[in-house]
Amino acid sequence: MKVLIMAGGYATRLWPITKGKPKPLLPVGNKYIIDYILEKTKDLGLEVYVSTNKFFERHFKEWAGKNGVELIVEETLSEEEKLGTIGAISYAISKLGLDDYLIIAGDNLFSFSLDEFLRRYKGNPLIAVYDVGDFELAKRYGVVVLEGDRVVDFQEKPLQPKSTLISTGVYALPKDIIEMIEGYLEEGNRDSPGYFIEWLLGKGVEVYAYKFDDYWYDIGSADSYLEAMKTLLKESHIEEIQISPYSKIIPPVVIKRGAKILGRSIVGPYAYIGENCIIENSDVSDSIIFGDTIVRGSTIWRSIIDEKCEIRNLELKKSLVGGHAKIQRGD
């Protein structure tokens, strides 16, 4: 078996934050999203590969080198050109060869052990499922109906979900199912894992589910990104910074090298402050601020601010600010 982490999407729902950086390399606490996934593969003793695209290849190269992971790079440079997830899996298989595969969406943060998941794998397709507990929320995902641990129905983004159990983007697929992918695509089917599972059920393939509790985050929105940070950031990570004696840090926070916390500022809880940021006479909580951004005389709450921005005299709540923006009110 091989492990294939899918990290080739362009994350349009999080634009402008992800317009120039891949979602799996967004920080959650002091690690990237993909680091949490990679850590869960360490005890499996399996080869790990990451599928991405030409546009984001340079972003992943240094990370892959440090972590001993091989990249599989599809030749696409934009959202319009990209292969879908199943197409990207097919491309990766053409490079890596037929095998059983553990396939993981690179923007998934989940609580369960992959080792435990694979102990439940008996040679039939196995998917990880989570109860979101809300029928309206379930409409956004692939909805699963079970009899015991066997999947008897699968609806991709249904208007009227039959349950609140959803597929989370973790799949163990045997070699004979991997061989069926090319035929699935040749038939002109939709290039999405959910529709592929639906298609398999229609072919009479037995698909099984591994149900887990605790937490699961699909980092597809600012809210889910910030909630993931609140769940996973357990302790503070503060590098070499400058801090005024009149400022206060409320843990847990991550404050990266070169940041300056000046004047009467309050940073935290649940704040990420990137390298060389300046926070002056401002309050920042439940927020992520990327590097080289200046915040003066402002209150930032449940917001994400990209790199090299300048925010002055503002109250930002539940906001998403793209890179290089300059926003101020008054003097």
N, C-alpha and C positions, 0 to 999 in steps of 0.2 A: 504494500500500500504506500502511496505517496500523499503528501499534504499539499494542497493548492489553495493559496489565499488570493482571493479575487480583489484586485486593487486598481482596476482600470477605468472606473467610472469618472465622469466629470463633475459630479455632485452639484448639479445646477440648482437644487433647492437651497443650497447654502451659499450661492453666489451673493455678493462679490467676494466673500471670504475665501472660497475655494476656486476662484477663477485662475489663480496663479499657483495654487498649492494643492496637492492631493489630500483628500479627506482622511485617509488612513494615517497621514503624517501630521494631523492636527494634535496638539497636546491635550491630554486629559491628566491633570495633575502634573507630575514631573516626567511623564512618559507619553509616547505617542499612542494613538488608538491601536495601531498595529502591534505595538510592543506587548500589549496585554494579550493579544491573540497568540503571538509568537511564544510568550512565556508558557502558555497552556499547551503548546506542542512539545516542549522540551523533554518531557518524560516519556514521550511516545516511541522514541528511537526510530523515527521515520524521516526520510528526506523531505525538506520543506522548500517549496517554490512559491514565488509571488508573481502573479500575472498583472502587468500594468500596460500602459500605452507609451508611444514614442514621446508624447508631449511631457509626461511626468517622469520619464526614465531618469533624467539627471537628478531629480529630487530623491529617487529611491537608491541610486547607485552607492552613495556613501553609507546609507543605512544598511543596505544589503551586504556590503563589504564588511562592516563591523560585526554583523550578525551571522555571517557565513551562509547567507541565503542566496540562491540563484534567481535571477529575474528572467521571466518570459515576457518579451516585449512585443506587443502587437503594433503593426505599422499604421497607427492612426494618430492624428494630431488635433482632432476637434470632436465635439459632441456629435456633429453631423456625420462624421466618418466612422465613428466608433463601432466596434463589434458589440453586440449585446452580450449578456453574461454567458449564455449557452454557446454563442459563437466564439467567445474568448476561451471558454473551456475547451472547445473543439480545437482551436488553434494551439493551445498549450499541450493538449494530448498529442497533436501531430509532432511536437518537439520532444515530448517526454516518453511517448509510447504508451501502449495499453497497459492498464494495471487497475487495481482497486484504488479509489481516490477518496480522501477526506477533503471535501471542498468547503471553504469558509469564506463568507462575505467579509471583506476587509474593513467594513465600517460597523461591525457587530461587536458589542461588548456584552458578555454574558457571564453568569455566575457558575455554570456547571463545569466539571472536569471533563476534558476531552478523553482522558484515559477511561473514565467511567462510561462515557458515551460509546466508545469503541468496544467496551466489554459487552454491550448490548447488540453489537453488530454481528449478525449471523449469516451474512452473505446475501441478504436482501437489502434493497434500498432502505436507509434509515435516515429520518429527518428529526431535528430538534424542534420541539414545539413548546410554546409558552402561552399561558392564559392571560390575555390583556384585560379581561374582566369587563369589557365594554363593547357592545355591538357596533356602536358608531365608529370607535377606534379600529375595530377589526376590519372595517371596509377598506382600509388602506393596505391590507396585507393579504397573503395567501391563507385562507381559512381552512382548517382541518376538522373533519369529523372522524371520531375514533370508535372502534369496537374493541375494547381492551386496549392493546397497544398497536392494533392494525389500523391503517388509514383506509376508511371506506368511502370517503368523499373529500375532494379538494377543490376549493373555489378561489381563483385568483382575483383579488379585489372585488368581491361581490357587492352588489347593491343591497342585498338582503342576506347577511351572513347567517349560516346555520349554527354557528357556535362562536365562542370568543377565543378559541384555541387558534394560534397562528404559527406559521412556519417561520423560523428565525434566520434562515440563511446558513445553516450548518447541515451538510449532507454527507453521508457515507454511501458511495455508489460502487457496486461491484463491476468487474471488468465487462461482463456481458451487457450491463446497462450502459456503460461508457461507449461500447460499440454501437449502441442504438442512436447516439447523439447525431451522427452525420445524417442518418435517415430522417430523423426528426426535423432537422434544418432543411433538408432537401424537399420535404413535403410543404415547405413554406409556413411552418408553424411559428408562432410568436416567440421571439428570442428572449425568453425569461424562464428562470428555474421553476416558478410556480406552474406555468403552462406545461412545462416538461413533465412535472409530477402528475398533473391532470392527464396528460397524454399517456403516461405509463399506466395509470389506473385504467384508462380506457382500453389499453392493450391486455388487460388482465394481469399485470405485474403486481405482486404483493409488495406493498410499501408499509414500513413500520415507523412508529414514532417513539421518540425518547422525550418524555415530558419532564420539565424542570420548573422549579420555583425560584424565589429570591429576586434576582434582577435580570433584565435584558434591555439593552438600548440599541435601537437602530438610529445611528447618528445621521438623521435626515433633515433635522431642523435645528434652529438655535435653541429651542426649549429642550429638546432631547440631549443636545450637546452639553448644555449647562447642568441638566439633571444628572447626566453621567458623571460630570466632574464632582457634583455634591456627593454622589454615592462612593466614588472611588478615591477621592482625595481625603486620606485619613490623617496625614501629618504634614507639617510644613516643610518646605524645601526652600531655604533662603541662601542665595549665593553671596558673593562680595557686592554689597550695595552701600549706598550712602543714605542714612536716615536721620532726620531732624529729631532732636530730643523732645520736641512737642508733638511728634507724630506717633501714631499707635498702630500696631499690627495685631489683628485678631485672627488666631489660627482656626482652621488650616489655610495656608496660602502657599503659592509658589511665586517667588520673586527672583528673577534671573539676574545674572551678572551685569553690573554696570547701571542698574536702575537707581534712581534717586527719589526718595520719599521725603518731600520737603514741606516746610511750614507746618501747619496744623492739619495733617492728613490722617485719615483712618483707612487702612487697607485690610479687607477681610470682613467676615469669614468668606471662604470659597472664592478667592480671587487668584487669577493668574496674571502676573505682570511680566512682560517679556523683556529681553535684553535692552539696556540703555533707555528704558522709558523714564520719563519725568512725571511724577505725580506730586502736584503742589497745591496745598490748601484744598484738597479734594477728598471725597469719600468714595471708595470703590469696593463693592461687595457683589457676590454671586455673578461675577463677570470675568471675561477673558480679554486681555489687552495685549496685542502682539507688539513686537519690538519696535524701538525708536519712535514711540508715540508719546506725545506731550499732553497731559491733562492738567489744566489749571482752573481753580475756582469752580469745580464741577462736582456733581453727584452722579455716579454711574452705578446702576443696579440692573441685574439680569440682562446684560448687554455684551455684545462681542464687537470689539474695535480692532480693525486690521492694522497692519504696520504703517509707520510713518504718517500717522494722523496727528492733527492738532485740535484739541477740544478745549474751549474756554467758556467759562461762565454759563454752563448748561446743566440741566437736569435730564439725564438720559435714562429712560426706563424701557426695558424690552426692545432695545434697538440693535440693529446690525449695520455697522459702518464700514464701508469699503476702504481700501488702502489709499493713502495720500490725501484723505479728505481733511479739509479745514473748516471747522464749524465753531461759531462763537455767537454769543449774544451780548451786545453792549461792549463796554470797555473793561 
